Amino acid sequence: MAVDVKICGLRDDAGVKAAVSGGAAFVGFVFFAPSPRFVAPRVAAQLARLVPASIVRVGLVVDAEDKDLEELLSVVPLDLLQLHGCESAARVAEVRERFAIPVMKAIGVAGEPDLACVNEYARVADRLLFDARPPAGSTRPGGNAVAFDWGLLAGRSWPLPWMLAGGLTAGNMAAAVRLSGASAIDVSSGVESSPGCKDPESIRRFLAAARMLDTADAVRS
């Protein structure tokens, strides 16, 4: 089975076109102002229209209030909301029901104790995303080019799809998939020339490397 890839933090036509032509399964837009990958909703709306229906358009938000989500979803055609803050399981369920849109909950991981909440979120989300917990002092919940111990996820299964993020590059993705058992991966900083600036050639290389992977082979190796 092939590894699905999400290219996150897209901000311009060139990045979106590289993701689409390279075979990304998901494209992500960041709606969190402190991030260097932030994109204004009206710009994201134009970019989202470059994405064919076969690719999932993801909107990343952090502890967003209802009024902000309502405004965002009225402007940007999204297929999936990524909740990347401290949202509780109850809040995940509330957003999913109120806005009638699938939800992916990000879970920050630094060690085994961080996985204790997974089953609670698995009952209410449509997908999970495991990202490295941000370093001390960071103002951003993700996109920090930090990895965690991928082996913490080895052999685990949950009743919904999940995705691996955090410090992934074309050079380490094979090890990440092998150690974690992930069938989907998320990259942001690993395909940038500088924070927030996606490099189309790096996107193409990452996606080409992902096409070479087979999750079953990676897990066995």
Secondary structure as UniProt FT lines:
FT   STRAND          4..7
FT   HELIX           13..22
FT   STRAND          26..30
FT   TURN            33..34
FT   TURN            36..37
FT   HELIX           41..48
FT   TURN            49..50
FT   TURN            53..54
FT   STRAND          56..61
FT   HELIX           66..75
FT   STRAND          80..83
FT   HELIX           89..99
FT   STRAND          103..109
FT   HELIX           112..115
FT   TURN            116..117
FT   HELIX           118..122
FT   TURN            123..124
FT   STRAND          127..132
FT   TURN            136..137
FT   HELIX           150..153
FT   TURN            154..155
FT   STRAND          162..164
FT   TURN            170..172
FT   HELIX           173..180
FT   STRAND          184..187
FT   HELIX           189..191
FT   STRAND          192..194
FT   TURN            195..196
FT   STRAND          197..198
FT   HELIX           200..211
FT   HELIX           215..220
//
